[in-house]
Amino acid sequence: MTVKHILTELENGVLTITFSRPEKKNAITAEMYQDMTDALTRSEEDEGIKVAVITGSHGNFTSGNDLQDFIESPPTDENSAPYKFLRCIAQLTVPLIAAVDGMSIGIGTTMLLHCDFVYATPRTIFRLPFVNLGLIPEAGATMLLPRLIGHMRTAELLMLGEPFDANVASQLGLVSKIFEPTALLDQTRKTAYQLASKPRSAIGQTKRLLRMPDESILERIHRESLIFTECLQSKEAKEAMTAILSKIKTPKE
């Protein structure tokens, strides 16, 4: 029987994707990349899925790429499983939350740059050891990290490749909130269900705008106005506004 190392669970509009390869500290293989891509693609295409959550099992998020698997089956072109995953996660429009505990190494850190919320624990350890392996970072990290934390801090993380904890990650803006390990998933689900209760199209359009390349303020205002008008005419917006109006009590005469 083939053991699946990527587990999925759908509940109340939230798709949870879990790394489950504890004997390798959830190191990621090409097959796992493909399974993650399939799961994220499902979340994008299924209107019933409002939020995606990525997490790990057995006290770790992921120890990064499985080096043996990479040596035996190196990604050689853009159709390779790792690159398909990176393109998928970069274009995802449903909200993506990462619940990170324990080791979060290499791709375990760079993929977080494509998440909308990152929740960690005090024992989470991040690391970007690419240069130590004779490699460069992936997932667009050389562009996204400088935008987030500046050139010099990025150079320190990428060129030295030293580990850093959740407190440092939080100070850098890489982590949204820190919770105790026992509360991590409950708090993640709380946020996920809150997001799932909101109009899917409005959330998706907001995320697209947040992820767009830099443009002038006038260009952005124009783009927002077009999308705002489109959203205003949607069924979801009309239902949401009608629901709010129905809660407003008529003033007593």
C-alpha positions in Angstrom: 0.0 0.0 0.0 1.3 3.4 -0.9 1.7 5.8 2.0 0.4 9.3 1.4 2.7 12.0 2.9 0.3 14.8 2.1 -3.0 14.6 3.9 -6.1 16.7 3.1 -9.2 17.4 5.1 -12.1 19.6 4.1 -14.4 21.0 6.8 -16.7 24.0 6.7 -15.1 25.4 3.6 -11.6 25.1 5.0 -9.1 22.7 3.2 -6.3 21.6 5.5 -3.2 20.3 3.8 -0.8 18.4 6.2 2.8 17.3 5.7 2.9 13.8 7.2 6.3 12.2 6.8 7.5 12.2 10.4 10.4 9.7 9.8 12.0 12.4 7.6 10.8 15.4 9.6 8.3 16.0 6.8 11.0 16.5 4.1 9.4 17.2 0.8 9.7 14.9 -2.2 8.7 15.5 -5.9 5.6 13.4 -5.3 4.6 15.5 -2.3 5.0 18.7 -4.3 2.6 17.2 -6.9 0.1 16.3 -4.2 0.3 19.8 -2.7 -0.2 21.3 -6.2 -3.3 19.1 -6.7 -4.7 20.1 -3.4 -4.2 23.8 -3.9 -5.6 23.6 -7.4 -8.7 22.0 -5.9 -9.0 24.8 -3.5 -8.9 27.3 -6.3 -11.4 25.5 -8.5 -13.9 24.3 -5.9 -16.3 27.1 -5.0 -17.1 25.3 -1.7 -13.5 25.8 -0.5 -13.0 29.3 1.0 -9.7 28.9 2.7 -6.6 26.7 2.5 -4.4 25.8 5.5 -0.9 24.3 5.3 0.6 22.6 8.4 2.9 19.9 9.5 2.6 16.9 11.8 4.5 15.3 14.7 6.0 18.6 15.9 7.4 19.9 12.6 6.3 21.9 9.6 9.0 20.6 7.2 12.7 20.1 7.2 12.8 21.3 3.6 13.5 19.4 0.4 14.4 15.8 0.6 18.0 16.1 -0.7 18.2 12.4 -1.7 15.1 12.7 -3.7 16.5 15.9 -5.3 19.7 14.2 -6.2 17.9 11.2 -7.7 15.2 13.2 -9.5 16.4 16.8 -9.8 13.9 19.3 -11.1 15.2 20.1 -14.6 12.6 22.4 -16.1 9.5 24.4 -15.3 7.3 21.4 -15.7 9.0 19.7 -12.7 6.8 19.2 -9.7 8.5 21.7 -7.4 8.2 24.5 -10.0 4.5 23.6 -10.6 3.9 24.0 -6.9 5.7 27.3 -6.7 3.7 28.7 -9.6 0.5 27.4 -8.1 1.0 28.9 -4.6 2.1 32.2 -6.1 -1.1 32.5 -8.1 -3.5 31.2 -5.4 -6.5 33.6 -4.8 -8.1 31.8 -1.8 -6.6 32.9 1.5 -3.7 30.7 2.6 -2.8 30.2 6.2 0.4 28.4 7.4 0.4 26.8 10.9 4.1 26.4 11.6 5.6 24.4 14.4 9.1 23.0 14.9 11.4 22.9 11.9 10.6 25.2 9.0 13.7 24.9 6.8 14.4 26.0 3.2 11.2 25.8 1.2 9.5 25.6 4.6 10.4 29.3 5.0 10.3 30.6 1.5 6.8 29.2 0.8 5.5 31.3 3.7 6.2 34.4 1.6 3.1 33.4 -0.4 0.9 32.9 2.7 -1.5 35.5 3.9 -1.3 34.5 7.5 1.6 32.7 9.2 1.1 31.4 12.7 4.1 29.9 14.6 5.0 28.6 18.0 7.9 29.6 20.4 9.8 26.5 19.4 9.5 27.1 15.6 12.9 27.3 13.9 13.3 29.0 10.5 16.3 28.7 8.2 17.4 29.5 4.7 20.4 27.3 4.1 20.5 27.4 0.3 24.0 28.9 -0.1 25.4 26.3 2.4 24.2 23.7 -0.1 25.6 25.5 -3.1 22.2 26.6 -4.2 20.1 29.8 -4.4 16.7 30.5 -2.8 13.5 29.6 -4.7 9.9 30.7 -4.5 10.8 34.3 -5.6 12.5 34.8 -2.2 15.2 37.1 -3.7 12.5 39.5 -4.7 9.9 39.1 -2.0 12.2 39.1 1.1 13.9 42.4 0.3 10.5 44.0 -0.3 9.4 42.8 3.1 12.5 43.3 5.3 15.0 45.2 3.3 18.3 44.3 1.4 20.7 44.0 4.4 18.4 41.8 6.5 17.7 39.7 3.5 21.4 39.3 2.8 22.1 38.2 6.3 19.4 35.6 6.2 20.3 34.3 2.7 24.0 34.6 2.7 24.8 33.4 6.2 22.0 30.8 6.3 21.7 30.8 10.1 18.6 29.6 12.0 16.3 32.1 13.6 13.3 31.7 15.9 9.7 32.8 15.8 10.3 36.0 17.8 12.8 37.2 15.2 10.5 36.1 12.4 7.7 38.1 14.0 9.9 41.2 14.3 10.8 40.9 10.7 7.2 40.6 9.6 7.4 36.9 8.5 5.1 35.7 11.2 1.6 37.1 12.0 1.2 35.7 15.5 2.8 33.2 17.9 0.8 30.6 19.9 1.7 27.8 22.1 1.9 24.4 20.3 -1.3 23.1 21.9 -3.2 26.2 20.7 -1.7 26.5 17.2 -4.2 24.6 15.1 -7.3 25.8 17.1 -6.2 29.5 16.6 -5.5 28.8 12.9 -8.9 27.2 12.4 -10.5 30.2 14.2 -9.0 32.6 11.7 -9.8 30.2 8.8 -13.5 29.9 9.7 -13.7 33.7 10.1 -12.3 34.1 6.6 -14.5 31.4 5.2 -17.6 33.3 6.4 -16.8 36.2 4.1 -17.6 36.6 0.4 -15.1 34.5 -1.6 -14.9 36.8 -4.6 -14.1 39.9 -2.5 -11.4 38.1 -0.5 -9.9 36.8 -3.8 -9.9 40.2 -5.5 -8.3 41.8 -2.4 -5.6 39.2 -2.4 -4.9 39.7 -6.1 -4.4 43.4 -5.5 -2.2 42.9 -2.5 0.0 40.6 -4.6 0.2 42.7 -7.7 3.6 44.3 -8.7 4.3 47.9 -7.8 2.4 50.5 -9.8 1.7 54.2 -9.4 -1.0 55.2 -6.9 -3.2 56.5 -9.7 -2.9 53.2 -11.6 -3.8 51.3 -8.4 -6.8 53.6 -7.7 -8.0 53.0 -11.3 -7.5 49.2 -11.0 -9.3 49.2 -7.6 -12.2 51.2 -9.0 -12.8 48.7 -11.8 -12.7 45.7 -9.5 -14.8 47.5 -6.9 -17.5 48.1 -9.5 -17.3 44.5 -10.5 -17.6 43.3 -6.9 -20.5 45.7 -6.3 -22.6 44.0 -8.9 -21.9 40.5 -7.6 -24.5 38.3 -5.9 -22.2 37.9 -2.9 -21.9 41.7 -2.3 -25.6 42.2 -2.7 -26.3 39.4 -0.2 -23.7 40.7 2.3 -25.0 44.3 2.2 -28.6 43.2 2.5 -27.7 41.1 5.5 -26.0 44.1 7.2 -28.9 46.4 6.4 -31.3 43.9 7.9 -29.5 44.1 11.2 -29.9 47.9 11.4 -32.8 48.6 13.6 -35.4 51.1 12.4 -35.2 54.2 14.7 -38.1 54.5 17.1 -40.5 57.4 16.3 
